[in-house]
Amino acid sequence: MKPAARWFLAGVAAALLGLGLAAVFVAYQKPELLLDWANLRYCG
């Protein structure tokens, strides 16, 4: 694999990881927002 492609894939992986961490942080702050995004209903 070329070094440029490796850096690109590493950047994409880092961006996806950042988005995942941001989603977890938002879900921890407002769990009802994540349930709305997933179209789930919390009965409790």
FINULUM-904351 format. One record per residue: residue number from 1; residue in one letter; x, y, z of N, C-alpha, C in turn. Coordinates in steps of 0.02 Angstrom, whole numbers. Atoms other than C-alpha are relative to their C-alpha. Layout:
BEGIN
@pos NUM	code A	n_xx X	n_yy Y	n_zz Z	ca_xx X	ca_yy Y	ca_zz Z	c_xx X	c_yy Y	c_zz Z .
...
END
This chain:
BEGIN
@pos 1	code M	n_xx 43	n_yy -59	n_zz 0	ca_xx 0	ca_yy 0	ca_zz 0	c_xx 45	c_yy 62	c_zz 0 .
@pos 2	code K	n_xx -39	n_yy -62	n_zz 4	ca_xx 64	ca_yy 172	ca_zz -44	c_xx -7	c_yy 40	c_zz 64 .
@pos 3	code P	n_xx 4	n_yy -41	n_zz -62	ca_xx 105	ca_yy 291	ca_zz 99	c_xx -57	c_yy 51	c_zz -2 .
@pos 4	code A	n_xx 54	n_yy -50	n_zz 5	ca_xx -20	ca_yy 420	ca_zz 34	c_xx -68	c_yy -33	c_zz 15 .
@pos 5	code A	n_xx 63	n_yy 35	n_zz -13	ca_xx -161	ca_yy 292	ca_zz 35	c_xx -6	c_yy -19	c_zz 72 .
@pos 6	code R	n_xx 1	n_yy 18	n_zz -71	ca_xx -112	ca_yy 235	ca_zz 208	c_xx -18	c_yy 60	c_zz 43 .
@pos 7	code W	n_xx 16	n_yy -60	n_zz -37	ca_xx -118	ca_yy 414	ca_zz 273	c_xx -74	c_yy 19	c_zz -9 .
@pos 8	code F	n_xx 70	n_yy -16	n_zz 14	ca_xx -287	ca_yy 440	ca_zz 189	c_xx -46	c_yy -46	c_zz 40 .
@pos 9	code L	n_xx 42	n_yy 46	n_zz -38	ca_xx -361	ca_yy 283	ca_zz 266	c_xx 5	c_yy 12	c_zz 75 .
@pos 10	code A	n_xx -7	n_yy -16	n_zz -71	ca_xx -290	ca_yy 330	ca_zz 436	c_xx -40	c_yy 62	c_zz 18 .
@pos 11	code G	n_xx 40	n_yy -61	n_zz -11	ca_xx -372	ca_yy 501	ca_zz 420	c_xx -74	c_yy -15	c_zz 1 .
@pos 12	code V	n_xx 71	n_yy 19	n_zz 2	ca_xx -539	ca_yy 425	ca_zz 373	c_xx -19	c_yy -38	c_zz 64 .
@pos 13	code A	n_xx 13	n_yy 38	n_zz -62	ca_xx -527	ca_yy 304	ca_zz 521	c_xx -3	c_yy 47	c_zz 60 .
@pos 14	code A	n_xx 0	n_yy -48	n_zz -56	ca_xx -484	ca_yy 448	ca_zz 639	c_xx -64	c_yy 43	c_zz -1 .
@pos 15	code A	n_xx 61	n_yy -40	n_zz 5	ca_xx -631	ca_yy 550	ca_zz 574	c_xx -61	c_yy -40	c_zz 23 .
@pos 16	code L	n_xx 56	n_yy 42	n_zz -22	ca_xx -752	ca_yy 405	ca_zz 599	c_xx 2	c_yy -12	c_zz 75 .
@pos 17	code L	n_xx -6	n_yy 8	n_zz -72	ca_xx -684	ca_yy 376	ca_zz 773	c_xx -22	c_yy 63	c_zz 37 .
@pos 18	code G	n_xx 21	n_yy -63	n_zz -30	ca_xx -708	ca_yy 560	ca_zz 813	c_xx -75	c_yy 8	c_zz -1 .
@pos 19	code L	n_xx 73	n_yy -5	n_zz 5	ca_xx -887	ca_yy 555	ca_zz 751	c_xx -33	c_yy -48	c_zz 49 .
@pos 20	code G	n_xx 28	n_yy 48	n_zz -47	ca_xx -920	ca_yy 400	ca_zz 854	c_xx 6	c_yy 24	c_zz 72 .
@pos 21	code L	n_xx -9	n_yy -27	n_zz -67	ca_xx -849	ca_yy 480	ca_zz 1010	c_xx -47	c_yy 59	c_zz 13 .
@pos 22	code A	n_xx 46	n_yy -56	n_zz -7	ca_xx -952	ca_yy 636	ca_zz 979	c_xx -72	c_yy -25	c_zz 11 .
@pos 23	code A	n_xx 67	n_yy 28	n_zz -8	ca_xx -1110	ca_yy 530	ca_zz 962	c_xx -9	c_yy -29	c_zz 70 .
@pos 24	code V	n_xx 3	n_yy 28	n_zz -68	ca_xx -1071	ca_yy 440	ca_zz 1125	c_xx -6	c_yy 56	c_zz 51 .
@pos 25	code F	n_xx 4	n_yy -56	n_zz -47	ca_xx -1043	ca_yy 606	ca_zz 1214	c_xx -69	c_yy 33	c_zz -1 .
@pos 26	code V	n_xx 67	n_yy -29	n_zz 5	ca_xx -1207	ca_yy 678	ca_zz 1148	c_xx -51	c_yy -46	c_zz 31 .
@pos 27	code A	n_xx 47	n_yy 48	n_zz -28	ca_xx -1298	ca_yy 518	ca_zz 1195	c_xx 4	c_yy -1	c_zz 76 .
@pos 28	code Y	n_xx -6	n_yy -1	n_zz -73	ca_xx -1228	ca_yy 529	ca_zz 1372	c_xx -32	c_yy 62	c_zz 29 .
@pos 29	code Q	n_xx 29	n_yy -62	n_zz -24	ca_xx -1285	ca_yy 709	ca_zz 1389	c_xx -76	c_yy 0	c_zz -7 .
@pos 30	code K	n_xx 72	n_yy 0	n_zz 14	ca_xx -1457	ca_yy 685	ca_zz 1311	c_xx -19	c_yy -68	c_zz -31 .
@pos 31	code P	n_xx 16	n_yy 66	n_zz 28	ca_xx -1506	ca_yy 501	ca_zz 1293	c_xx -63	c_yy -1	c_zz -42 .
@pos 32	code E	n_xx 61	n_yy 0	n_zz 39	ca_xx -1678	ca_yy 544	ca_zz 1227	c_xx 12	c_yy 22	c_zz -73 .
@pos 33	code L	n_xx -17	n_yy -21	n_zz 68	ca_xx -1597	ca_yy 627	ca_zz 1075	c_xx 23	c_yy -60	c_zz -42 .
@pos 34	code L	n_xx -23	n_yy 60	n_zz 35	ca_xx -1510	ca_yy 465	ca_zz 1027	c_xx -58	c_yy -47	c_zz -14 .
@pos 35	code L	n_xx 59	n_yy 43	n_zz 11	ca_xx -1672	ca_yy 369	ca_zz 1049	c_xx -44	c_yy 28	c_zz -56 .
@pos 36	code D	n_xx 38	n_yy -30	n_zz 55	ca_xx -1759	ca_yy 494	ca_zz 934	c_xx 33	c_yy -14	c_zz -67 .
@pos 37	code W	n_xx -36	n_yy 14	n_zz 62	ca_xx -1624	ca_yy 471	ca_zz 802	c_xx -11	c_yy -72	c_zz -22 .
@pos 38	code A	n_xx 8	n_yy 71	n_zz 16	ca_xx -1644	ca_yy 283	ca_zz 811	c_xx -74	c_yy -20	c_zz -7 .
@pos 39	code N	n_xx 72	n_yy 13	n_zz 3	ca_xx -1835	ca_yy 297	ca_zz 810	c_xx -22	c_yy -53	c_zz 50 .
@pos 40	code L	n_xx 18	n_yy 46	n_zz -54	ca_xx -1847	ca_yy 202	ca_zz 973	c_xx -41	c_yy 38	c_zz 52 .
@pos 41	code R	n_xx 41	n_yy -31	n_zz -51	ca_xx -1969	ca_yy 235	ca_zz 1114	c_xx 22	c_yy -27	c_zz 68 .
@pos 42	code Y	n_xx -21	n_yy 19	n_zz -66	ca_xx -1910	ca_yy 234	ca_zz 1294	c_xx -59	c_yy 1	c_zz 47 .
@pos 43	code C	n_xx 57	n_yy 5	n_zz -45	ca_xx -2041	ca_yy 175	ca_zz 1415	c_xx 26	c_yy -14	c_zz 71 .
@pos 44	code G	n_xx -26	n_yy 10	n_zz -66	ca_xx -1972	ca_yy 205	ca_zz 1586	c_xx 11	c_yy 63	c_zz 38 .
END
